[in-house]
Amino acid sequence: MRNLLLGTLIGLMAGLWAGVNLGKGQDIWENPFNDNSLNARLKESSRDIGDALKDSADALRDSIK
């Protein structure tokens, strides 16, 4: 009985860990306490969009020449 309860407890903790990470859109085994707030994700994606816009502007200038 003791082994069953211990196994259930460990399984619940691992499932909670993985479930929280899946809910946050992270890899399953990452730290669920990482600050992955909406603001941080928006800043990261805006940098990616800014880089893409710069690259496309450079390509457009090169094609015009």
VEXVORO-355044 format. One line per field, with one value per atom (N, C-alpha, C): residue number from 1; z, x, y. Coordinates in steps of 0.05 Angstrom, whole numbers, m for minus. Each point is the difference from the previous one (the first is absolute). Layout:
i	NUM; ... $
z	Z; ... $
x	X; ... $
y	Y; ... $
//
This chain:
i	1; 1; 1; 2; 2; 2; 3; 3; 3; 4; 4; 4; 5; 5; 5; 6; 6; 6; 7; 7; 7; 8; 8; 8; 9; 9; 9; 10; 10; 10; 11; 11; 11; 12; 12; 12; 13; 13; 13; 14; 14; 14; 15; 15; 15; 16; 16; 16; 17; 17; 17; 18; 18; 18; 19; 19; 19; 20; 20; 20; 21; 21; 21; 22; 22; 22; 23; 23; 23; 24; 24; 24; 25; 25; 25; 26; 26; 26; 27; 27; 27; 28; 28; 28; 29; 29; 29; 30; 30; 30; 31; 31; 31; 32; 32; 32; 33; 33; 33; 34; 34; 34; 35; 35; 35; 36; 36; 36; 37; 37; 37; 38; 38; 38; 39; 39; 39; 40; 40; 40; 41; 41; 41; 42; 42; 42; 43; 43; 43; 44; 44; 44; 45; 45; 45; 46; 46; 46; 47; 47; 47; 48; 48; 48; 49; 49; 49; 50; 50; 50; 51; 51; 51; 52; 52; 52; 53; 53; 53; 54; 54; 54; 55; 55; 55; 56; 56; 56; 57; 57; 57; 58; 58; 58; 59; 59; 59; 60; 60; 60; 61; 61; 61; 62; 62; 62; 63; 63; 63; 64; 64; 64; 65; 65; 65 $
z	0; 0; 0; 15; 2; m27; m14; m27; m20; 2; m17; 5; 25; 6; m9; 5; m8; m31; m14; m29; m11; 13; m8; 5; 22; 7; m20; m6; m19; m27; m9; m26; m1; 21; 0; m2; 14; m1; m28; m12; m27; m20; 3; m18; 3; 24; 5; m13; 4; m12; m30; m13; m29; m9; 14; m7; 1; 20; 2; m23; m7; m22; m26; m5; m24; m2; 23; 0; m6; 8; m6; m27; m15; m26; 1; 21; 3; m6; m1; m1; 25; m1; 23; 24; m3; 24; 7; m10; 9; 28; 11; 27; m3; 14; m2; 14; 16; 14; m16; m24; m17; m6; m2; m7; m30; m8; m29; m4; 10; m1; m29; m3; m26; m9; 18; m8; m11; 13; m9; m28; m4; m26; m22; 6; m19; m8; 20; m6; m18; 6; m16; m29; m3; m27; m15; 14; m14; m10; 15; m10; m26; 0; m24; m24; 5; m21; m10; 18; m7; m18; 8; m17; m27; m2; m25; m18; 12; m15; m11; 17; m10; m23; 3; m22; m25; 2; m24; m13; 16; m11; m14; 11; m13; m27; 0; m24; m21; 8; m19; m12; 17; m10; m20; 6; m18; m26; 0; m24; m18; 12; m14; m15; 12; m11; m26 $
x	17; m17; 17; 22; 18; 13; 8; 12; m20; m25; m21; m4; m1; m4; 24; 24; 24; 2; m7; 0; m21; m23; m21; 8; 13; 9; 22; 19; 21; m12; m19; m13; m16; m13; m16; 19; 22; 19; 12; 8; 11; m21; m24; m22; m6; 0; m5; 22; 25; 23; m3; m5; m3; m25; m21; m25; 2; 14; 4; 17; 21; 17; m15; m16; m16; m19; m12; m19; 14; 25; 15; 13; m1; 12; 29; 11; 28; 5; 26; 6; m9; m5; m12; 18; 27; 17; 14; m9; 12; m11; 12; m8; m27; m20; m26; m2; 20; 1; 14; 9; 12; m20; 10; m18; m4; m22; m7; m26; 1; m24; m6; m23; m9; 18; 8; 18; 26; 12; 26; m3; m22; m4; m5; m15; m5; 26; 17; 25; 17; 1; 16; m10; m27; m11; 3; m1; 3; 28; 20; 27; 3; m13; 1; m14; m22; m14; 16; 13; 17; 24; 12; 22; m10; m23; m11; m6; m11; m5; 26; 20; 26; 11; m1; 10; m16; m26; m16; 5; 5; 6; 27; 19; 26; m2; m16; m4; m14; m19; m15; 19; 18; 19; 19; 9; 18; m13; m25; m14; m6; m2; m5; 25; 23; 26; 6 $
y	m24; 24; 25; m1; 23; 6; m21; 4; 12; m8; 10; 30; 8; 28; 17; m11; 14; 3; m21; 1; 20; 0; 19; 29; 5; 27; 9; m17; 7; 5; m17; 3; 26; 7; 26; 24; m1; 22; 3; m22; 1; 9; m9; 8; 30; 10; 28; 17; m9; 14; 2; m22; m1; 16; m2; 13; 30; 10; 29; 10; m15; 8; m1; m20; m1; 23; 8; 22; 26; 3; 24; 0; m22; m2; m4; m12; m6; m29; m8; m28; m14; m26; m14; 1; m3; m3; 26; 23; 25; 7; 21; 9; 14; m9; 13; 27; 7; 25; 22; m6; 21; 21; 25; 22; 0; m11; m2; 16; 25; 16; 10; 10; 10; 23; 17; 22; m9; m20; m11; m13; m14; m13; 21; 21; 21; 15; 5; 14; m18; m26; m18; m1; m2; m2; 27; 22; 26; 3; m11; 1; m16; m23; m17; 14; 13; 14; 24; 14; 22; m9; m22; m11; m8; m12; m8; 24; 21; 25; 12; 0; 11; m16; m27; m17; 4; 3; 3; 28; 20; 27; m1; m14; m3; m15; m21; m15; 16; 17; 17; 21; 12; 19; m13; m24; m14; m7; m7; m7; 25; 23; 25; 9; m5; 9; m13 $
//
